[in-house]
Amino acid sequence: MGILDPIKPNILAARLIPNVHPDFAAKLNLRPDQRSLALITCDIDDALYVSLDEATKKAEVQVVYARSFYAGSAHASGPLSGEIIGILAGPDPAEARAGLDACVAHAQEEAWFYSANAENTLAFFPHTISRSGSYLSKEAGVAEGTPLAYLIAPPLEATYAIDAALKAAEVTMQLWWAPPSETNFSGALLSGSQSACRAACMAFRDAVLDVARAPHKYA
């Protein structure tokens, strides 16, 4: 694998619950009209967060639970656990399935990490979201449909590259995931126009690559 080669997520398991039990629905704080669930696990958490948000734009579903697992997929609790579990809720099985299908498709076709070195040991995520769905809009504190730059890298690389992204484009930091996250990465959500978010992602990419090329060159 070479520099900037894609690192694609793997969907590890998925299931539908057509009619969730009322006790479980209460624990998930579901509305009365949210009767069906879609469950999914993946080996790359940020790819799935973005894909869950995409599902909210393609089907009548909401993200009602999404959490990363500590230490990442290399230390998963089982072969189908990966790095994250996500739960979508919809009014019926058809909508839950449509949301799940959209989530899987986006993860496989769009939401990729990239390698910052030839050894494929340094991965990062410079992802432009042209129009936010209900999930990431709430996380970022912006209106639905807002363009976002979703930026993730290891702690030092992310910190350095987020600053570069903010300086390179007319964007605003909406959310900072301070290091360490559950998976020992760091990142941010930046808002702005689509072109500004793309420019921020490119600046983030270039800064991460700069650190990867010469990690001790700070002068």
Residue, then its C-alpha position, 0 to 999 in steps of 0.5 A: m500500500g502506498i501513500l494516500d491509498p484508501i483504507k476502506p472500512n469493513i462492515l462486520a455484522a448487521r441485523l434488523i429488529p422489526n419490532v423492538h421490545p418496549d423495555f429496550a425502546a425505553k432505554l434507548n429513549l425511542r419515540p412511540d413511532q420508532r419501532s424498528l431498529a437496524l444494528i451495525t458494527c464496523d472496523i473503522d469508527d469514523a467511517l461508520y459515524v459518517s455513514l450513519d449520518e448519510a443514512t439519515k438523509k436517505a431514509e426515515v431513520q435517526v441515529v439513536y446510539a453510536r459508540s466507539f470501542y476502547a483501544g480500537s478494532a485490534h483489541a475488539s471483544g470479538p471477531l464481529s465487534g470491530e471499532i464501533i456499534g451503531i443503531l438506527a431507529g425507524p418507524d417500520p422495518a422497510e425504513a430501517r432496512a433502507g437506512l441500513d442499506a444506505c449506511v453500508a453503501h456509503a461506508q463501502e463507496e465513500a467514507w474511507f481513511y487514507s494511508a499517510n506512509a508507505e508502511n500503512t501504519l499512519a492512517f487519517f480521515p480528511h472527509t468532506i460532507s457536502r450536506s450534514g444529516s440529522y446526526l452530525s448536525k446535532e453533534a456539530g451544533v449546526a443546521e441540517g444541510t450544513p457542509l462539514a469537514y470531518l478530520i481525524a488523525p493520530p493525536l499530534e498529527a491531528t492537532y497540527a493539521i487541524d490548526a493548518a485546516l483552520k488557517a487555510a479556509e473560511v471554516t469554523m471549528q464546531l467540535w474538537w475531539a481532544p486526544p485521546s479518543e476511545t480509539n486514541f485518535s483526535g479530530a474535529l468537525l469544521s463548518g463552512s461552505q462546501s469549497a471551504c470544507r474541501a480546502a480545509c480537508m486538503a490542508f489537513r491532508d497536507a499537514v498530516l503528510d508533512v508530519a509523516r514524512a519528517p516527524h522530528k523536523y520542527a524548525 
